[in-house]
Structures are given as C-alpha cells and as structure tokens.
Amino acid sequence: MLWHLWGMTPDQAISQWLRPFALEFLQNRRNDVVNRGLVNSKDLLRSLDAKVNSQPDKGLHFIVFMAKSYGRLQDMRRRYENPGGEEMIELLKEWAEAEGLSKFAKSNGQKDYGFEYIGQPRERILNRIAWGILTNYRKKRTAPKRSWWNKGKTRDIEVGYDLLIRVWTDAVAEHNKKAYQA
C-alpha cells in the first residue's frame, strides 16, 4: 500500500500520479530522440510537450502529449532538392568511416561476401559508398525516415497503466478502510 495516499480519494491519488508520469514520459521521448540522433535542427526536441488536465472533484483525468509533426519536417527525414557536391560526398565518407565499412558489406544469409572492391584502397571504397548513398538520395529526393516514437511509447504506456492500476487499487483500499473506521 502506498503510504502517501492516506486521506486521499482514488481520484485525488490519480491526479497526484499523473504529473510525474507525464514528466517521465516526456523525458523518455527526449532520450529516444537523442539516442536516434534526430537533432539536426532540435525542432523535434523543442516541440515535445505534455499537458495534464486533472479534475479529481469531477473524476476527469487526461494527458495530452504533443510533438510538432512527429519531427518529420526536419529531423526525422531530410529532403534533398539537389543532393550532391563535394561537401556532401566528404560528409558521407566521414559518416561511412565512422559507421565502419563492415556495415556496408553485402551479405547473403549466413555467408558474407564482403565488398565488391576487395583489394581496393579504403578511400575508393568510401567514395563508392558515398556515391551509392547520393544516387539513392537523387532517386528518392529524401533520406530514409528514422522512427523514434512507437518502441518507447508503448513500453512507457504499459508500465504507466500498471502503475495507474496499483495507485487506484491502493487508494480505493485506503479510502474504504477509512470509511469503515468512521
């Protein structure tokens, strides 16, 4: 039983619980955005917000979580009108180097065939990777979308629901105990 629920109605207990849950949920979404590397403009991070409306006397409780278009405008997906140029090629090479060349190896099930440029200088391999990515950007005119919302959101809601049930049952038990003692 939760000791701090003494003297509270179940609705008051839920009201007390909602704000910390909303803050934790928001912090977890911010961590998801940062962990996925979706901080190009930081618009997505700045747009995350939550509003808690709890009126225990009326039995109304709700939380609204908001994010500007899920960050697709700038951070989740970058649009490229004219991809290319030496600067973009150099940035793609640096990124491929940081990711590791093995990430770009072709594989067929269990057998790894490696690069088609075996024996080629590392710079040549990085150049081919950069141009391959650039060619794909030119065809699609956009970079791949990077999700961040569903994995953590679902987990947090399930944990939050379990905690809500616990808070509510403990508050009901405490409220009933107090009513029978009177």
Helices and strands as residue ranges (DSSP letters): G 3-5, H 10-35, H 43-47, E 49-55, E 60-66, G 68-71, I 72-76, H 86-99, G 101-104, E 106-108, E 111-114, H 122-140, H 150-181
